[in-house]
Amino acid sequence: MEDYLEAIRTLAHEGGAVRVTQLSEALRVSKPSVTAAVSRLVAENLVNHEKYGSIELTSRGRLAADDVLKRHEALWRFLTGILGVSEQVAEREACRLEHYLSPDTGKRLGYFVSFVLEGEEGRPEWLREFFDNMRHFEMGSVAVVKSEEED
């Protein structure tokens, strides 16, 4: 259901009214699947939808969609900016992982990523060392690279 909320939010920001066909195409699922999911979201007071009309997030639905989007963004930034995963892989994996994080954990991850990547010093020394070590491991070396200060 979170994928539907996220897609409705994104499509609404891109072009206003969201229809079943748009959701079907965006999520690559059948129209009957969208209709069933939207019915569940209506029952949970997350969206408003009149038959053959547009689908709109309720205020509760907007909060839930925003939370999913924030978890997705935090995961994507963590995977790309801290772990160095490619953008394409990070996008796919963030979509999968976002559903397993609680709102609190997602918020904490977002704070951590911002702290590390947007701090006054930019990327901290320990993160540069991490990337150096990761390159050595990827090349088959098991030795940990020490900073010059430790030598």
N, C-alpha and C positions, 0 to 999 in steps of 0.2 A: 504494500500500500504506500510505503514511503516513496518508492519510485514514481508512483502516480502523482503524489503531492508535489514532488520535486519537478516533474515534467509539466504539470499544470502551472506551477509558479513560473518556470522558465518560459513556457510558451506564452503565457499572459504578458510577461514583460517584453517579449519579442514582438507580439502583434495583437494584443488585446484579447478578444473573445476566443475561448478554447472550445473546440468541438471534439466529439468522439473520434472522428476520422483523423484529426491532427494527433490526438493521443495515440491512436492505433499506429500511425506511421512513426511517430517519435519513439515509441517504446517497442516497435516491431512485434506487436501482438494483434490478435484478431479484434474486430469491432465488438463481437459478443463478449470477449474477455474484458474489454474496456468498460462496456455497459455493466457487467457484473461487478467490476471493481468500483466503478463510480457509484453504483447502488449501495455498496458497503460503506463508501466514504460519506454518502448522504446520510445513511443510518447512524453514522458516528458523528454527525454534525461537523464534518470537515470540509464538505463542499455543498454548494447549492447547484441543482441541475433539474431543469424542466425537460421532459421528453422532447427530443429533437432540438433542444436549445443549447445555449452555451453552458460551460462548466466553470463555476467560480469558487474560489477558496473562501471559506468563512473566515472570521477573524481567528478562530481556533485552528483552522486548516493552514492559514498563513503562518502562524507561529510554528506549527509542526513542520511545514515545508522549509521555513527559514532555518530551523534547527538541523534538518537533514542537509541542507545546503552548506551550513557552517561546518558540520562534521566532514562533509565531502571535501570542502576547501582545505580544512586543517590537515586531513589525511593526504591530499594531493601535494600540499606544500611540504609536509613532512617527507613524503616519499621522494619528491624531486629535489627540494632544497637541502635536506639533511642527509638522506640516504643516497642521493644521486641517481635515482631510478629515472628512466626515460619518461618524458611527458605522456607518451601513448600508453605505456605500461601502467604508469601512475594513475591515469584516468580510469582505466579498466579496473584496477585493484581498489581504488578509492570508492568506486561504485559498489563493489562487493563488500568492503570493510565497513563502510559508513553505517550499515544496518546493525552491526554488532557492537558499536560503541554506545554507551549510555550518553545522554545529553551532558552529564557532568564530566565524563571522561573526554568527550569531544571538545568541550569548552577548555578543559585543562590542556589538551593537546594543542589547541589553537593558541593558547597563551604561551606554551612552551615554544612553539614554532616561531611565533612573533618575537619572543624574547631572544631566541638564538639568531634569527635572521635579520631582525630590525633593530637590534641594540645599537647603542652609540658607536661601538667599535665595528659594526658590521658583523661579518662572520668571525666568530672567535677562533683563537689559535687551536683549541682542542678539536674543533670541527675540521680545520685544515689537516691536523695530524691524523684524524680519523680517515679522511680521504686518502692521505698518503699511505696509511696502513692498509686500507682496502685495496689500493692498487697493487701492493705487494702480495696480498693474499690472492688476488685474482690472477697474478702472474705465477702462482704456485709456491711462493715463498711463505713460510710459516713464521718467520721472525717478525717481531713487532718493531716498527720503526720508532726510535726514541727521539724526542725533541733534542735540539742542540744543548739546551740548558741542563739536561740530565747527564750528558756525556762529560 
